[in-house]
Amino acid sequence: MAFCLAVSMQRNLQAQCIKHLPIKANRRFERERKRMQDIVDEVIRARKLSPDSKNSEKDLLGYMLNAVSDEGLGFEFKYVDDTPATYDPNPKPSPT
């Protein structure tokens, strides 16, 4: 998983065609990305089945799973499980 997170920013700068070449780095990235996604899916699935599933104040996941828009729509599940993929393990401080 660390590999996937470490190279994600680099992959954002690559041409799309490079990301689809059948090379070792791309196969590893996809394997690690899938593994990370499976873990996130399992955590979300377990939370939805837990007694804390309706507790929006427990943590960020609880808040996201219980969020409702002004129109009464729930937070789309795809946004919940895509969020970890955008996590930057080495965030840069914003200029002040």
Residue pairs with C-beta under 8 A, 6 or more apart in sequence:
1 32
1 35
1 36
1 39
2 89
3 28
3 29
3 32
4 29
4 32
4 33
4 35
4 36
5 36
5 87
5 89
6 89
7 25
7 29
8 85
9 88
11 19
11 29
19 26
20 26
33 85
36 84
36 85
37 81
37 85
40 81
40 84
41 81
43 61
44 61
44 65
44 77
44 80
44 81
47 53
47 61
47 62
47 65
48 65
52 58
52 62
53 62
53 65
54 66
55 62
55 66
56 62
56 63
56 65
56 66
56 67
57 63
61 80
64 75
64 79
64 80
64 83
65 75
65 80
66 75
67 74
67 75
68 74
68 75
69 75
